[in-house]
């Protein structure tokens, strides 16, 4: 089932996710719905906050191409991406490994049409659990590393505009403000509709 993607200025996007301790069918269903939603919006990653849930959960599916080649070491073994994608990361904790930093133009499903340059370390180690609660360690670089950093930021209430370089942020400032106002207008309208519905009961 596809879910609604929350847009910038919805309060949930600034909420830090709660640790997940119940590994059950509800968690599996949510992960599956998040993957379906990610595909529907042509994304490569999605965090629980982006679908209205303040949980330590994100999903990723990053294509391996010549232009964006990356390596995966899962639980100490070099692993082809197609064997693990799409991947759900539950309670992920990132360790930034010693590596070069790269700048890349990022986008975000919660900021439709808005892109900007973000500088991040190229290599990370991630400790996480799968949907059954089994622990794993993932080391990766390239676009997958960047995507995971972006999504783990999300589940900690951090948005890519917080890390965007000054020139990029200046360029998209008017678009961000427009989206912020549109979202606020939608929130107020939803509240009015809710109050109106409550009064009719």
N, C-alpha and C positions, 0 to 999 in steps of 0.2 A: 504494500500500500504506500503510495506516495504521500509525503507529508508537506505541510506548508513551511517554507523557509522564512525565518525571522529576519527582518531588515534592520539596518543600523538605526539606533535610537530606541529600539525595544529593550527594556531593562534586563531581560534575560541574558542578553549578550555580554553584560558586564558581571554576571554572577559566576563565581567559582563553583565548579562542579563538586558534588558530593562523591565520596568514595563509594564504590559499588561492592556490596557484600553478598547480595543474592544473585546467584548464577542459575537462572531458571528460564523457562520458556518465554516469559515476558521480555527478558533481556535479549534473547535470540530473535524474537519478533521485532523488537525495536531496532536491532542492528540490521536486520534484513530490510526493514522499511527505510532506514537511513541510506543503505546502499542503493535501493531503488530510487530514492529521491535524488541522491548524488548523480546517478546516471541520467535521470530525467532532466536535470539542470546542467548536464554536460560538465560536471565538476570532477575533480580528482581527489577530493577530501571533503569531509563533513563532520562537524562536531555536534554533540547532543544539544548544546545551547542554541544552535542554529535551527533546531526543530522544536524549541520550547522546553527542553529538559535540562535542568542543572545537574548533570551527571558527569563523572570522569569517563567519558566514552567518545571515541571518534572512529570513523571508518576512512580508509584510503584505498584507492586503486589508481596507481600511477603507471601510465604506459611506458614501456621500455622502447626507446627509439635511438637511432644513431645520434640525433641531436641532443637527447637527454638521457644518455646512458648512465646507469648507476649500478652499484653492487649491493647485494644483501648477504649478510651473515646472520643466520637465524640459529640461535642456540649453539653457536660455535661452528656451524657448517655453512659453507657457501651454498646459496639456494637460488634457483631461477625464479624470477618474479612471478611468472605465470603459475607457479605451484602454490603461492600464498595469497595472491590477489583475487578478489578484494579481501582486505584484512581489517578486522575489528580490533582496536586496541582499548582494553579496559584498564582503568587506573594507570595510565602510562606516566612514567617518570623519565625525564630526559637528562642525559649527561652529555654535555658538549665536549667532543673530543678535540684534541689538538689538530687543527687543520687550517687551511686557508679560508678566508671569508670571501664569499662571492655576492655580487649584486644581481638581482633578477627582478623582472617586472612581475609582481604578483597581482592576482585578482582575488575576489572573494564572493561567494554566492550571496552573502548578506549585503554586499555593496555592488549591485548589478551595474555593469558598464564602467566601473571605477577601477583603475589600475595604477600602480605606482611602484617605484624601485624600493626594494628592501634588502638590506645587507644582513647575511646570516652566515654562521659557520657551515662548512660544506659537509661535515661528518658528525654523526651523533650515535650515541648508544641509548636504547630505550628499553627499560624494564617494564613489562606489562603482563596482563593476563588475557587469555582468550575468553570466549563466551561461556566456556565450561569451568573457568576459574583456574586453569593450568597456567603456571608462570612461564614466561619466555623472556629472552634477551635478544634484541635485534640491533645490529650495527648496520648502518647504511650511509650512503653519500648522495650527492647529486640532487636531482629533483625530488626523489622520495624523502630524503633528509629534510629538505626545505618544506615539503608538504606536511610532514609530521610535526615539524616545529610550528608551522602555521596553525595546525589543528590543536596541538597541545596548548598553544597560547590561548586559543578559543576557550578551552575547557578551564582555563585559569582566569578568564575574564579579560584577556588581552586581545586587542584587535590589530590587524595589520597596519592600520593607519597610525597606531602608536609607535610603530617601528619604521614607518616610511621615511625616506630621506626628505630633507626640507624642500628641495626643488620640486619633487614629485607632489608633496603635500600641498605646496603653494599652487601647483597647476590644477589640482583636483578639488581645491577648497570649496569652490562654488558648487560643484556637484555634490560634495558631501553635505553642505548646508542645505541644498535643495532636498536631498534624500531625508535628512534629519527632520525637516519641516513636514514633508509628506508623511513620514512615519508618525510624527506627533499628531497630525491631523487624523490619521486613520485610528490611532489609539483613542483619541477623544470621541470620534464617531462611534467606535465600538462600545465605549462606556455609556454614551447616550442611548444607544440601541438596547444595551443591557438594562439600563434603568427603566426605559420605556416598557420593555418586556416584563420586568419585575412588577411594575405598577399595574399591568393588565392581568396579573394572576389573582 
